[in-house]
Structures are given as C-alpha cells and as structure tokens.
Amino acid sequence: MNFKDKFSKEERRLKTDDPGMSETLSLHLKEWLPPSRKIVIACIGTDRSTGDAFGPLVGSMLKQQTLETFHLYGTLEEPLHALNLIEQMNRIKRTHNHPYILAVDACLGKSASVGSVVLGKGSISPGSALKKDLPPIGDLHISGMVNVSGFMEHVVLQNTRLHTVMQMAAKVAAAIQLSDAKRVKHTMESAPVTTFKGTINRLPKTMK
C-alpha cells in the first residue's frame, strides 16, 4: 500500500470503468516492458485487509492463467506482505538473473482518483500509507487506487469496498494476460526463419 496523488509524465492513468481499459494498459505494458529481460510480477499486499488485497487478488487471478513470459509472485494463498517482503524479494533476485520487476500494489489518493489504475516508471514504496519502513520495489509499477488518503489509513483500507477492489484487480489481471500474449506474438514474429535450400531437389521423382 502506497500513496499516489501526483501525476507525472512517466505515468499512465486509466479508469477501470473504461471498457477499453485492459487493452490500453496492455499496450502501455508492451511499450514499456523490455523485451529482452526476464519479467517478474510482484503482487504486493495482504488478504487480511480488503483494500490491501488488490495485489494478491491480481496475483491469484493471473495464477489461474498460463503466463508464457512472466514469472509471478504474490497471491491470496502466498502473499507478499510487510512481514516477508524483504526476504521474498531477496529470493526472487537469487532465483532470477537481473530480473525486471513489475510491482503491483494498492494505493490511496484523492477522492476523484479512486477507481483509477496508474502505470508508472520506477519503484513504489510498499507500506508508506501505513508508515511502514520497507525498501522501494520495482522497475515499473501498477498502483490500484482503492480509497482516499488523509486520515486513519488503516481503517480506510479495512473498510474499502470489495467490489471496487475485485473490479480493479480483474481489469489489471486481464491487461497483464493480454500483454503476455502480445509479447509471445512479438517473439514469434521476430524469430529468424530457417530455410532449407535444395530440399526439393532431393525429393523422389514421384514427389516432384
């Protein structure tokens, strides 16, 4: 859980009630994710708080799919949260050589921005909304704006509507799945084509 109020040129902000939101987000991901790096998706949060379950919900929805180009960490069953985040991120970096990390987390912001999803370059600071001291995570991040910041954030998270969080998580999971399919297609289209010169001359006469 982090704060996300200020909009910058290094961000793309989308509303989840936009019918084309998942497709648009997938195109931004295709543009910004490096094609030659291992991509790790770190879905941060906990299932013990409705608002902070955004990340693990995205992770669980993605786990039900077959991802070809992404490595997934953080689900409702096995969440990445404040108590294990440092240990798990160290394990991820040991497992994957120089991974590019896409962090997915809930955030708090202005009332007019609730329901928005922000794709931003750079890291996020998990737990900042709850004054937790955790290291920044990610080379790229997706923040789901689940509720309003400013007062008693812990209570605000606990009382966030599950419908809002589920809707946002489903749209983001769909976008990541679409992005994965686009990356697979791009890899196949850019792969070199092998030709076998002279093969036709070696066929039996009856097959020519």
C-alpha positions in Angstrom: 0.0 0.0 0.0 1.4 3.3 -1.0 0.4 6.9 -1.8 -0.3 8.0 -5.3 -1.5 11.6 -5.7 0.8 13.4 -8.1 0.6 12.7 -11.8 3.8 12.8 -13.9 4.9 12.3 -17.5 6.3 9.0 -16.5 2.8 7.6 -15.7 -0.3 6.5 -17.5 -3.5 6.8 -15.5 -6.6 4.8 -16.5 -10.1 4.5 -15.2 -11.4 0.9 -14.6 -14.9 1.8 -15.7 -13.5 2.4 -19.2 -14.5 -0.6 -21.4 -11.1 -0.5 -23.2 -9.0 -0.1 -20.1 -7.4 -3.6 -20.1 -6.5 -3.3 -23.8 -5.0 0.2 -23.3 -3.0 -0.9 -20.3 -1.7 -4.0 -22.1 -0.4 -1.7 -24.9 1.4 0.5 -22.4 3.0 -2.5 -20.8 4.1 -3.8 -24.2 5.7 -0.5 -24.9 7.5 -0.1 -21.5 8.5 -3.6 -20.6 11.9 -4.5 -22.0 11.6 -7.5 -24.5 15.0 -9.0 -23.6 14.7 -9.1 -19.8 13.1 -11.6 -17.5 10.0 -10.0 -16.2 8.9 -10.7 -12.6 5.5 -9.6 -11.4 5.5 -8.9 -7.7 1.9 -8.6 -6.4 2.2 -6.9 -3.0 -0.4 -6.8 -0.3 -2.4 -9.0 2.2 -5.7 -10.8 2.2 -6.3 -9.6 5.8 -7.4 -6.1 4.5 -10.0 -5.5 1.8 -8.2 -2.5 0.3 -4.7 -4.0 0.6 -5.9 -7.2 -1.1 -5.6 -5.6 -4.6 -2.2 -7.0 -5.3 -2.8 -10.6 -4.1 -6.1 -10.7 -6.0 -4.3 -9.8 -9.2 -1.8 -12.5 -8.5 -4.4 -15.1 -7.8 -6.3 -14.2 -11.0 -3.1 -14.5 -13.0 -2.1 -17.8 -11.4 -5.3 -19.3 -12.9 -3.9 -18.4 -16.4 -0.9 -19.7 -18.3 1.7 -17.0 -18.5 4.5 -17.6 -21.0 6.8 -14.6 -20.5 6.2 -13.5 -16.8 7.2 -15.0 -13.5 4.6 -14.4 -10.8 4.9 -13.9 -7.1 2.3 -12.9 -4.6 -1.2 -14.4 -4.4 -4.0 -14.6 -1.8 -2.6 -18.0 -0.8 1.0 -16.9 -0.7 1.0 -13.1 -0.3 4.0 -10.7 -0.5 3.5 -8.5 2.6 5.3 -6.4 5.1 6.5 -9.4 7.2 8.1 -11.3 4.3 8.7 -8.8 1.6 12.4 -8.3 2.1 13.1 -12.0 2.4 11.0 -12.8 -0.7 12.5 -10.1 -2.9 16.0 -11.4 -2.0 14.9 -14.8 -3.0 13.5 -13.5 -6.3 16.8 -11.8 -7.1 18.7 -15.0 -6.3 16.3 -17.1 -8.5 16.3 -14.8 -11.5 19.4 -13.3 -13.0 18.9 -9.5 -13.2 15.1 -9.5 -13.4 13.0 -6.6 -14.4 10.3 -6.2 -11.7 6.8 -5.1 -12.3 5.3 -4.3 -8.8 1.6 -4.4 -8.3 0.1 -2.8 -5.2 -2.9 -0.9 -3.9 -2.6 2.8 -3.1 -4.5 5.7 -1.6 -5.1 9.0 -3.3 -7.6 11.8 -3.9 -11.3 11.0 -3.9 -11.6 11.9 -7.6 -8.9 9.3 -8.4 -10.5 6.3 -6.6 -11.0 3.6 -9.1 -8.1 4.6 -11.2 -5.1 2.4 -12.1 -1.7 4.1 -12.5 1.1 2.5 -14.6 4.4 4.3 -13.6 8.1 4.0 -14.3 10.3 3.4 -11.3 9.7 1.9 -8.0 7.0 2.2 -5.3 7.3 2.3 -1.5 5.1 -0.5 -0.1 3.6 0.3 3.3 4.2 4.0 3.0 0.5 4.7 3.6 0.7 2.9 6.9 4.1 4.4 7.9 6.0 1.1 7.4 9.7 1.3 6.6 10.1 -1.0 3.6 12.6 -0.7 0.7 11.3 0.6 -2.7 10.3 -2.2 -5.1 10.1 -2.4 -8.8 11.4 -1.0 -12.1 7.9 -0.4 -13.2 4.7 -0.4 -11.2 0.9 -0.7 -11.3 -0.9 1.0 -8.5 -4.6 0.5 -8.0 -6.2 3.5 -6.3 -8.6 1.8 -3.9 -9.6 4.5 -1.5 -9.0 8.0 -0.2 -5.9 9.1 1.7 -5.5 11.6 4.5 -6.9 10.1 7.7 -6.7 6.8 9.6 -5.4 4.9 6.5 -5.5 1.6 8.3 -9.3 1.9 9.0 -9.8 3.2 5.4 -8.2 0.1 4.0 -10.2 -2.2 6.2 -13.5 -0.5 5.0 -12.8 -0.4 1.3 -15.5 -2.0 -0.8 -14.5 -5.5 -2.0 -16.5 -4.9 -5.3 -14.2 -2.0 -6.2 -11.0 -3.9 -5.5 -12.2 -7.0 -7.3 -13.2 -5.0 -10.4 -9.9 -3.2 -10.5 -7.9 -6.4 -10.0 -9.8 -8.2 -12.8 -9.1 -5.4 -15.3 -5.4 -5.3 -14.4 -5.1 -9.1 -14.5 -6.7 -9.1 -17.9 -4.3 -6.4 -19.1 -1.3 -8.4 -17.9 -2.6 -11.5 -19.6 -3.1 -9.6 -22.9 0.4 -8.1 -22.6 1.8 -11.6 -22.2 0.1 -12.7 -25.3 1.4 -9.7 -27.2 4.9 -10.5 -26.1 4.6 -14.1 -27.2 3.3 -13.0 -30.6 6.2 -10.4 -31.0 8.8 -13.1 -30.1 7.3 -15.5 -32.7 7.2 -12.8 -35.4 10.7 -11.6 -34.8 12.2 -15.1 -34.7 14.5 -15.9 -37.7 13.1 -18.1 -40.4 15.2 -21.1 -41.3 15.2 -22.1 -45.0 16.4 -25.4 -46.4 17.9 -24.7 -49.8 17.9 -27.6 -52.3 15.4 -29.7 -50.4 13.1 -30.0 -53.3 15.9 -31.5 -55.4 16.4 -34.3 -53.0 12.8 -35.5 -53.1 11.9 -38.6 -55.0 10.8 -38.1 -58.6 7.3 -39.2 -57.7 7.0 -36.3 -55.2 8.3 -33.6 -57.5 
